[in-house]
Amino acid sequence: MAQEYKLKGLSALDLKSGEKREVEVEGIDDGKVILCKVGDTTHALSSKCTHYGAPLKLGVLTPEGRLTSCFNVSTGDVEDAPAMDPLAKFEIIENSGGVFIKGEEATIKASRRAANHKCSASGKEKVVVVGGGSGAIGALQSLREQGFKGAITLISREPHLPIDRTKLSKALIADPSKLLLRQQEWFDEANIETVSDDVSGVDFSSKTVSTASGKTHSFTKLILATGGTPRKLPLPGFKDLNNVFVLRSVPDVQAILSSIGDDKGKNIVIIGSSFIGMEVANALAKENNVTVVGMEKVPLERVMGGDIGAIFKSIISKNGVKFHMEASVEKATPSSSNPKNVGAVLLKDGTELPADLVILGVGVAPATEFLKESKEVELQKDGSLKCNELFEVTGLKDVYAIGDIATYPYHGPGGDGALTRIEHWNVAQNAGRSVGYSIAHPSSKPKSFIPVFWSALGSQLRYCGNTVNGWDDLVLKQPEEGKFAAYYAKGDTVVAVASMMMDPVMTKCAELMRRGKMPSKSELQKGVDPLTVGLPSEVKI
């Protein structure tokens, strides 16, 4: 039952408009709420993000009342990825005895409230969603949140419900029950049919989806969120030898961990020095001998540049990872003890790297194989689907593509509407949320969001923006070892920002980008701090 709880150290509501403050709740161990004042109204909400529990006091409060780009402070509702559950909202009571909130102890401790997506499907509308990741769950949640009452069917080739795929490479979690974004109960309450099957084709004229089991599913709207297929190396040994793995699914993680076994200290060669390779290397290095092979001068150089890549190389090296950079792979050779298994990786310079197992992190291709024979859709050169700002597939009616398979116009700083394809978990979920909103509200405008991603590389890397048209200069602020803010510029325009241990720099910059107020390169070089720049109310992109 809800009751009143006093807020510690607060005799009156004295926040200024635009201010947020975390306060303790008396009588509840570790009980805290965050107070946010927007205009003349102060709101009390859960104090932690419902994604991974980060304290919201480190976030950003916008003039229209969005907290950390995710939550609406008036309702606590989720408006942006990556959060799944809304914040709890509490009534504020102010009297001569101090300031109080009214709520239940369990809700205050949980720092969230259960999302209500209950629905009794009705009508002729039917949405079919193909996929089992972030984009799919974003679309499903948004459809029900926005009041869509039609039938919904989710078709995924994986044998489990949608998962948080980021935890596969960051933590090598092999139990799908620990990765689920939503439990079966949620799908039942939301009246969403789940089908474990492989989509084999789509007839866009008759609006039907065919699956490998021989079944067909009709739709009035189709959302394609099939993700990516890991690339393999077309080199001798990598296709034929055992213990050569890719990493995209739960079975991939299970196979890797089975190969390592209980007897640690294995020689593991990871080919590819971008995010998947680096995250896996970091996760496995504590108990194994891990070597990363990359073609760049430093890891992540293509995306992050040499200066930032060098920082991450130093961090990961301290965890025991060895690097062979500017290296090309010749072949994989068999083990002397078991010629069916890999035994080493041979580089073109003659270096031989002992390998009990090999993990390939050499990128993904859009998972659109099931569309290659379709005459009604034109795949881009990379296999993706060209979309507009609403993620509607070009040339098709009532069909949307999101996530790794979608190429769409980017209107963030430096984008100028250039077509881009972004393989970020957060972007996929936001695209899904956008499509769900568009279907529920057909006349709505495209959702405005800046691409964001994060990576576990010793400490949390945070990144916003996009370099679709490239970048030509870097402004690096590094107050101390292990902490930095990096601003990527094209001309005088800052097009992307990366940070580590400097929250909320990235979040603030993402909001400034949305509003067309991100400081320029020259302003940053003169000492302007984005954290001191006010947020205008108008969103420009």
C-alpha positions, 0 to 999 in steps of 0.5 A: 500500500502506498504511504508517505515518505519524507525526503531527507535534507529537504525542507522545501521544494527549492529547485530551479527550472531545468534542475535535477537532484537525487535525494534519499528517502527516509525509512527505506534502505538505499531508497532514492528518487530524482527530482526534476523541475521542468517549467513550474512543475517539480517531478519525483521519479525513480533514481536509476535508469531501467536499462543497466541501473546507471544513476540518472543524476548523471544524465541530462534534463531537457527543456521539454522534460526528457531525462537522459534522452530516454524518459518523459519526466511527466509520466516516467514513460520510455521515449527512447532506447535503450531503456525497456521499463518506465520509471516510477512516478511519485506524488510530491507532498510539501508541508511545514514538516518538509517534502514527502513522496507518496509511493510503495516501498517495493516500487521505490527500491525497484527504481522502476515500474512495470510497463503496461502493454496489455492488449486484446487484439482486434480488427483486421490490421496485422503486423508481422515482425521478422527478427529477434533482437533490439529492433524487433523488441523496440517495434513491439513495445512501441506498437502496444505503447502507442495503442495499436490494437491489431494482431502482432506476430513475431517470427525469429529463427532463434529458438528463444525470445528476443535477447540483449545481444550486446551481452554475448560479446561483452560478457559471453553469457551462454544462458538465453534466460539471462539475456531475454529482453522480455519474458513470455508472460509479457508477450502473452499479456501484450497479445503477441504471437511468437513463432520460432521459424526461419523466414524463406521468402516474402510475397509482397503483392499478396502480403504473405511471409513464408517460412522454412516449415512450410507455413505462411503468415499474412500481414497488413504491415511488415517490419523486417529486423533480421540483423546481420550475418557474421562474415567468414574468412575465405582463406585456407583452413577457416572453413574446414577446421573445427574450433573456428567460430563466429559470434552472433548467437547464443549457440555461438557463445555456447560453442566457444565456451565448450571449446575452452572448457574448464581447463583455462589457459587456452591459446585464443586468436581473435581475427578482427580488431573492431568492437566485437573482437576487442570486447571478446578479447577483453572478456576472455583474457583473464583466464586465457592467452588471447591474441588479436590480429588486425589490419589497422595500425591500432585497434578501432582505427577505422571508426575511432581514429589512431589516437583513441585506438591507441588508448584502447590498445593500452587499456586492453593490453594491461588486461593481458591481450597481445596484438599483431597489428598491420597484419594479414592472415595467410591461413589456418593450419591443423593441430598436430594432435588432432588434424580436424581441429585448428592448431595455429593461424599463419600470418603473411609475414611468416608469424605463426600464432598457436591457436586452440580456437579462433574467433572471427570478428570481421564484420557482418553482412545484412541478413537479407538472403531470403529476399535475393530471389524477390523481383519486388525488392531491390537490395543495395550492393551490401545487401541492405534495404534502402529506406526513407526517414520513416524506415519505409522500404523504397518501392514497397508499400507497408514494409519497413526495414530497421537495424543492420539491414536498413540504409536510411538518410542521416540528418544529424550533424554533417549528414546532409541526408546521406544514406548510411547503414548503422550496426548499433543496438541502440539505433536498431531499437530506436528505429523499431520504436519509430516504426511502431509509432508510425504504424500506430499514428500514420500521419506522424513525422519521423522520429528524431534521434542521434545514433548512440552506442557503447562498448565495454572496453575496460571502462564504458566507451560512449559514442554519439553521432555518425561519420557518414561523410567522414571526418578530418580532425579530432579535438581530444580532451584528456584530463587524466589517464583513462578519461577522455572526450573526443570530438570528431570534426568534418571541417568546423562541424562536430559530427561525432563524440566519444567519451570514457569516464566523463559522463554526461558529456556524450548524452549532452552532446547528443541532445545538442546535436538534435537541436543544432547547437553542438559547439563547433570545432573552433569553439571547442579548441577555444575552450568551450565546454559542451556541459555549459551550453544551454539546451534550446527547446527546439529540435532541429533534425 
